[in-house]
């Protein structure tokens, strides 16, 4: 069979046999042959059709090359064999002017060689069959081009939005009715979308990455009835030196030319999304790190990182339940083992959403520095609970870190996607500050809370309990403890301070003391 197939959209043979106006009737061929793809219609009365076929044709003949006689069996056997070798999709035999019926020897030969055979009735011209095919081809090509255009638009929109890599994969899986997966250089699964195939198919798909070369390349295979494809993503963040690229893997029950074109669009987008950051950005970050490690102050290094920003917001975050694999708040802080288990594109997605590359993401917990020019510069991120500090100068980022931590605990307790620490929440607004000088207020606060010295967990419990209006349940959620533990701690605080925390005046006094502490 020749490898060259005409570059057109195929039409299943059943489209022609189901057309009542044509009246075609299938007489031979294996089960399922009604779905045989037909690329074109070709009429020929040559005794040897092979030199005149490209492959994929419905070959029409009235049997002029084989008039009735005793040698029909040998002739039709040779004819069908040569047509099958040429890659013909099916044979169509026209009744009249030579034959009054389809020769039985032709039916037998087609069954023997697995070639579908249809009868063309006397009143159906061969040109009518060709016209019906090309009308269907035109309609299907229009549908295919529209499908490709819609896929291009949705994939481009996904690439421009938040969390672009997983969103592009999800759109691709939906468009192709496939499992789409991003694979590392060794076939490891980095991110995926769609219904996962059996383990054997996944293993074979991963093995195809070994066939990829540096730069654009692809490989294909199959596992049972599933079609497997992998596409190299250029450098894929791996740089030069002949190293294998990242790859897009697809596992689908079918694959056609439009599927390949849609996959090609996704390959280009994913290659852009996963490439390494610009050298200039990396150089600036490296320069800032060098300055800090050699003893420079944070104020000296900050201009290299924030594009000249004078104020920064500290962001704390935790994955909400049902999103990702993060564990509870406070678990695994600083764990480098947990960091390696993160989705490798989670950091990039958050960086795009938060507007910063200064992100520490580990074990489902986030800390970030965001250069801001206004207080509302940080927006909620899908799947995360965030706490955001006030915009502060570099010298006060430690205070911002504490503010962001408290804001995150409130976000978790109140089940809100984002809580911002505002100026009025700090006890430093003009009307309060004008009553007591800052130094005096801080001294009074330290004296008022002195019985709690050395017990930071009690201070934090008191702060959270007061901020949540004395709610036992929400305070327990925010602190990650049992509500009875909160009750016990508040009772202990009341005993140490010698105050009844049920009184509003006492609560107000302690609240302002905590604000100045």
C-alpha positions in Angstrom: 0.0 0.0 0.0 1.3 3.4 -0.9 1.9 5.9 1.9 0.8 9.0 0.0 -2.8 10.0 0.9 -4.5 13.0 -0.7 -4.5 16.0 1.7 -8.3 16.2 2.2 -10.8 15.4 4.9 -12.0 11.8 4.6 -15.6 10.7 4.5 -16.8 7.4 5.9 -18.1 5.0 3.3 -21.4 4.9 5.2 -22.1 8.5 4.2 -22.4 7.4 0.6 -24.2 4.1 1.3 -26.7 5.9 3.5 -27.6 8.5 0.9 -31.0 7.4 -0.4 -30.7 9.4 -3.6 -27.6 7.3 -4.6 -29.1 4.0 -3.7 -25.7 2.3 -3.1 -25.7 -1.2 -1.5 -22.8 -2.8 0.2 -22.3 -6.4 -0.9 -18.9 -7.4 0.5 -16.2 -6.4 3.0 -15.3 -7.1 6.6 -17.5 -6.0 9.6 -17.0 -2.3 10.3 -16.0 -1.6 6.7 -18.9 0.9 6.4 -16.7 3.3 8.4 -13.8 3.0 5.9 -12.5 6.5 5.2 -12.9 7.6 1.5 -10.8 10.5 0.3 -11.9 10.7 -3.3 -13.9 8.9 -6.1 -12.0 7.6 -9.2 -13.5 6.0 -12.2 -11.4 3.6 -14.3 -11.9 0.7 -16.7 -8.3 -0.2 -16.7 -7.6 -3.9 -16.1 -4.8 -3.0 -13.7 -5.8 -0.1 -11.5 -2.7 0.1 -9.3 -0.6 2.6 -11.4 -3.5 5.1 -11.4 -4.4 5.2 -7.7 -2.9 7.3 -4.8 -4.8 5.4 -2.0 -8.0 6.1 -0.2 -10.2 6.1 -3.4 -13.6 4.7 -4.0 -12.8 3.0 -7.3 -15.8 2.9 -9.6 -16.0 0.5 -12.6 -18.7 -0.9 -14.9 -16.6 -4.0 -15.5 -15.8 -3.1 -19.2 -12.3 -4.5 -18.7 -13.8 -7.9 -17.9 -16.6 -8.9 -20.3 -18.7 -12.0 -19.5 -16.8 -15.3 -20.1 -15.2 -18.3 -18.5 -12.1 -16.6 -17.0 -13.9 -14.1 -14.8 -12.7 -15.7 -11.5 -9.1 -15.3 -12.3 -9.6 -11.8 -13.7 -11.5 -10.5 -10.7 -9.1 -12.0 -8.2 -6.2 -10.2 -10.0 -8.2 -7.0 -10.2 -9.2 -6.9 -6.5 -5.7 -7.8 -5.4 -4.1 -5.0 -7.3 -6.7 -2.5 -6.1 -6.0 -3.5 -2.5 -2.3 -3.2 -3.1 -2.9 0.3 -4.4 -4.7 1.3 -1.2 -8.2 1.7 -2.6 -10.7 2.3 0.1 -13.5 0.4 -1.6 -14.8 -0.8 -5.0 -18.1 0.4 -6.6 -19.5 -1.7 -9.4 -22.0 -0.1 -11.8 -24.9 -2.2 -13.2 -25.0 -1.8 -17.0 -24.1 -1.4 -19.7 -21.9 -4.5 -19.6 -23.2 -6.5 -16.6 -26.8 -6.9 -15.4 -25.6 -7.8 -11.9 -22.5 -7.7 -9.8 -20.4 -10.8 -10.7 -20.3 -13.4 -7.9 -16.6 -13.9 -8.5 -16.0 -10.2 -7.7 -18.0 -10.4 -4.5 -16.0 -13.5 -3.4 -12.6 -11.8 -4.3 -13.5 -8.7 -2.3 -14.5 -10.8 0.7 -11.2 -12.7 0.4 -9.1 -9.5 0.3 -11.1 -7.6 2.8 -12.0 -4.8 0.3 -15.5 -3.3 0.7 -17.7 -3.6 -2.4 -20.8 -1.5 -3.2 -23.3 -1.9 -5.9 -24.1 1.3 -8.0 -27.7 1.0 -9.4 -28.4 1.5 -13.1 -30.0 4.9 -12.6 -27.1 6.4 -10.5 -24.4 8.0 -12.7 -20.8 7.7 -11.4 -20.6 11.5 -11.4 -23.5 11.7 -8.9 -21.4 9.5 -6.5 -18.4 11.8 -7.0 -20.5 14.9 -6.4 -22.0 13.6 -3.2 -18.6 12.8 -1.9 -17.2 16.2 -2.6 -20.2 17.9 -1.1 -19.7 16.0 2.1 -15.9 16.7 1.9 -16.6 20.4 1.6 -19.0 20.4 4.5 -16.6 18.4 6.7 -13.7 20.6 5.8 -15.7 23.7 6.8 -16.6 22.1 10.1 -12.9 21.1 10.6 -11.6 24.6 10.0 -14.2 26.0 12.3 -13.3 23.5 15.0 -9.6 24.5 14.5 -10.4 28.2 14.7 -12.4 27.8 17.9 -9.7 25.6 19.4 -7.0 28.2 18.6 -9.1 31.0 20.3 -9.8 29.0 23.5 -6.2 27.8 23.8 -4.8 31.3 23.3 -7.3 32.6 25.9 -6.2 29.9 28.3 -2.5 30.8 27.8 -3.2 34.5 28.5 -5.1 33.8 31.7 -4.2 32.8 35.3 -2.6 29.3 35.7 -1.9 29.1 32.0 -0.2 25.7 31.8 -2.9 23.6 33.5 -5.6 25.6 31.8 -4.1 25.0 28.3 -3.9 21.3 29.1 -7.5 21.2 30.2 -8.7 23.0 27.1 -6.7 20.7 24.9 -8.0 17.5 26.6 -11.6 18.8 26.2 -11.1 19.7 22.5 -9.5 16.4 21.6 -11.4 14.1 23.9 -8.0 13.0 25.2 -5.8 12.8 28.2 -3.2 15.6 27.9 -0.1 15.5 30.0 3.1 17.5 30.3 6.1 15.2 30.6 9.6 15.9 31.8 12.7 14.7 30.0 12.5 11.3 31.6 8.7 10.8 30.9 7.6 11.9 34.4 4.2 13.4 34.6 4.3 17.1 35.6 0.7 18.2 35.0 -2.2 16.6 33.3 -5.9 17.0 32.3 -8.7 14.7 31.2 -9.5 11.2 32.1 -6.3 9.2 32.8 -5.8 6.1 30.6 -4.7 2.7 31.9 -1.3 2.4 33.5 0.2 0.5 30.5 -0.8 3.3 28.1 0.7 5.9 30.4 3.9 3.9 30.6 4.1 3.6 26.8 3.4 7.2 26.3 6.2 8.1 28.7 8.6 5.8 26.9 8.0 7.7 23.6 9.8 10.7 25.1 13.0 8.8 24.6 12.5 9.2 20.9 12.5 12.9 21.0 15.4 15.1 19.9 16.4 18.6 21.0 14.2 21.1 19.3 10.9 20.4 17.6 10.2 16.7 17.2 7.4 14.2 17.8 6.8 10.5 18.1 3.7 8.4 17.9 2.5 4.9 19.0 -0.5 3.0 20.2 -1.7 0.9 23.1 -4.7 -1.2 22.1 -7.2 1.1 20.6 -5.6 4.2 22.1 -3.5 6.5 20.0 -0.4 7.9 21.6 1.5 11.0 20.6 4.3 13.1 22.2 5.5 16.4 21.0 8.8 18.0 22.1 8.5 21.6 23.5 11.8 22.9 22.2 14.2 23.7 25.0 11.4 23.3 27.6 13.5 25.1 30.1 16.3 22.7 29.7 18.7 25.0 27.8 21.0 23.8 25.1 23.6 21.1 25.0 21.4 18.5 23.3 19.4 17.8 26.4 15.9 16.3 25.8 13.0 18.7 26.0 9.9 18.8 28.0 7.1 17.1 26.0 3.3 17.2 25.5 1.8 13.8 25.6 -1.7 12.9 24.2 -3.6 9.7 24.6 -6.9 9.6 22.7 -9.2 7.0 21.2 -8.9 8.6 17.7 -6.6 11.0 15.9 -7.0 12.9 12.6 -5.4 15.8 10.8 -7.4 18.5 12.7 -6.5 16.9 16.0 -2.8 17.2 14.9 -3.3 20.8 14.0 -4.9 21.6 17.3 -2.1 19.8 19.1 0.4 21.9 17.2 -1.2 25.1 18.5 -0.9 23.8 22.0 2.7 22.8 21.5 3.6 26.3 20.5 1.8 27.9 23.5 3.2 25.4 26.0 6.7 25.9 24.6 6.4 29.6 25.2 4.9 29.1 28.7 7.5 26.7 29.9 10.7 28.3 28.5 13.2 29.7 30.9 12.9 33.3 32.1 14.7 36.0 30.3 18.4 36.3 31.1 18.1 39.9 32.2 15.6 39.0 35.0 17.8 36.1 36.2 20.8 38.4 36.3 19.0 40.9 38.4 17.9 38.3 40.9 21.4 36.8 41.0 22.9 40.2 41.6 20.5 40.9 44.5 21.3 37.5 46.1 25.0 38.2 45.8 24.6 41.6 47.5 22.6 40.1 50.4 25.0 37.2 50.9 27.9 39.7 51.0 26.3 41.7 53.8 24.3 44.4 51.9 21.1 45.6 53.5 17.7 44.6 52.1 17.2 48.3 51.1 20.3 48.0 48.8 19.1 44.8 47.2 15.4 45.7 46.8 15.8 48.0 43.7 17.1 45.0 41.7 14.0 43.0 42.5 11.0 45.4 42.5 11.5 47.5 39.4 12.1 50.6 41.6 9.1 50.0 43.9 9.4 51.7 47.2 6.7 49.7 49.0 6.1 46.0 49.2 3.2 43.8 50.4 3.9 40.5 52.1 1.6 37.7 51.1 1.0 34.5 53.0 -1.1 31.8 51.5 -2.4 28.3 52.0 -4.1 26.0 49.5 -7.7 25.6 50.2 -9.1 22.1 50.7 -9.7 20.2 47.4 -7.0 22.2 45.6 -3.6 20.6 45.2 -1.8 18.5 47.7 -0.9 21.0 50.4 -1.2 19.9 54.1 -2.4 21.9 57.0 -1.1 25.4 57.8 2.2 25.3 59.6 3.1 21.8 58.5 6.4 21.3 56.9 7.7 24.9 57.0 10.9 25.2 55.2 10.8 21.6 54.0 12.8 21.2 50.8 11.5 17.7 50.4 8.0 19.0 50.3 9.0 21.7 47.9 10.1 19.1 45.3 6.6 17.6 45.4 5.0 20.8 44.2 3.4 21.2 40.8 6.4 22.6 38.9 4.1 25.2 37.3 2.3 26.3 40.4 5.0 28.9 41.1 4.8 30.3 37.6 1.0 30.4 37.8 1.1 32.3 41.1 3.8 34.6 39.9 1.6 35.6 37.0 -1.4 36.0 39.2 0.3 37.9 42.0 2.5 40.0 39.7 5.8 39.0 41.3 8.6 36.4 40.9 9.6 36.6 44.5 7.7 33.5 45.7 8.5 30.8 48.3 6.1 27.9 47.7 6.4 24.8 49.7 4.1 22.0 50.9 0.9 23.9 49.9 2.0 27.1 51.7 3.0 30.4 50.1 5.1 33.4 51.1 5.7 36.2 48.6 6.9 39.7 48.2 4.8 41.9 45.9 6.0 45.3 44.8 3.0 47.6 45.0 2.0 51.1 44.3 -1.4 50.9 45.9 -3.0 48.9 48.7 -5.2 46.7 46.5 -2.4 45.5 44.3 -2.9 41.8 45.2 -6.0 39.9 44.0 -7.5 36.6 45.1 -6.0 33.5 43.4 -8.0 30.4 42.5 -7.6 27.6 45.0 -5.8 29.7 47.6 -6.6 31.5 50.8 -4.4 34.6 51.1 -3.4 37.1 53.7 -1.8 40.4 52.6 0.0 43.0 54.6 -0.1 46.7 54.2 2.3 48.1 51.6 5.4 48.8 53.6 9.0 50.0 53.0 11.7 47.4 52.9 12.9 48.2 56.4 9.4 47.2 57.8 9.0 43.9 55.9 9.3 41.9 59.2 6.2 43.6 60.5 4.5 42.9 57.2 5.4 39.2 57.5 3.5 39.2 60.9 0.6 41.1 59.4 0.3 38.7 56.5 0.3 35.7 58.8 -2.5 37.2 60.9 -4.5 38.1 57.8 -4.1 34.6 56.5 -5.4 33.1 59.7 -8.4 35.3 59.5 -9.0 34.3 55.9 -8.9 30.6 56.9 -11.2 31.2 59.8 -13.7 33.2 57.9 -13.4 31.0 54.7 -12.5 34.0 52.6 -10.2 33.9 49.6 -8.3 37.0 50.7 -7.9 39.2 53.8 -5.9 42.4 53.6 -4.3 44.1 56.6 -5.3 47.7 56.4 -4.0 50.8 58.1 -7.1 51.0 60.3 -6.5 47.5 61.6 -3.1 48.3 63.0 -4.1 50.8 65.7 -2.1 53.5 64.0 -4.8 55.6 62.5 -4.7 59.3 63.2 -7.4 59.5 65.8 -5.9 56.8 68.0 -2.3 57.8 67.5 -3.1 61.4 68.5 -4.2 60.3 71.9 -1.0 58.7 73.0 2.6 59.1 71.8 3.8 55.9 70.0 6.7 55.3 72.5 4.4 55.8 75.5 1.7 53.6 74.0 4.1 50.8 73.3 5.4 51.0 76.9 1.8 50.8 78.2 1.1 47.9 76.0 4.1 45.9 77.1 3.3 46.6 80.8 -0.4 45.6 80.2 0.6 42.3 78.6 3.7 41.6 80.7 2.0 38.5 82.4 1.9 36.8 79.1 5.7 37.2 78.4 7.3 34.0 77.3 3.9 32.6 76.2 3.7 33.7 72.5 1.0 31.1 71.8 -1.3 32.8 74.4 -0.6 36.3 72.9 -1.5 35.0 69.4 -4.6 33.2 70.7 -5.8 36.4 72.4 -5.1 38.4 69.3 -7.0 36.1 67.0 -9.9 35.6 69.5 -10.4 39.3 69.8 -10.1 39.9 66.1 -12.8 37.3 65.5 -15.2 38.9 68.1 -14.7 36.1 70.6 -15.8 33.3 68.3 -14.5 30.0 69.7 -15.1 28.0 66.5 -13.5 30.5 64.1 -10.5 31.0 66.4 -10.0 27.3 66.6 -10.1 27.0 62.8 -7.6 29.9 62.4 -5.2 28.5 64.9 -5.6 24.9 63.8 -6.5 23.7 67.3 -9.6 22.3 69.1 -12.2 24.8 70.3 -11.8 23.5 73.9 -8.1 24.4 73.6 -9.1 28.0 72.7 -11.4 28.1 75.8 -8.7 26.8 78.1 -6.2 29.4 76.7 -8.6 32.3 77.1 -9.4 31.2 80.6 -5.6 31.0 81.4 -5.1 34.5 79.9 -7.8 35.9 82.1 -6.2 34.4 85.2 -2.7 35.7 84.3 -4.0 39.2 83.5 -6.4 39.2 86.5 -9.2 40.4 84.1 -12.7 39.1 83.1 -12.4 38.9 79.3 -16.2 38.7 79.0 -16.3 42.5 79.7 -16.2 44.7 76.6 -14.0 47.4 78.2 -11.4 44.8 79.0 -11.5 43.4 75.5 -11.1 46.9 74.0 -8.2 47.8 76.2 -6.4 44.5 75.4 -7.1 45.0 71.7 -5.4 48.3 71.6 -2.5 47.0 73.7 -2.0 44.2 71.1 -2.0 46.7 68.3 0.9 48.6 69.8 2.8 45.5 70.9 
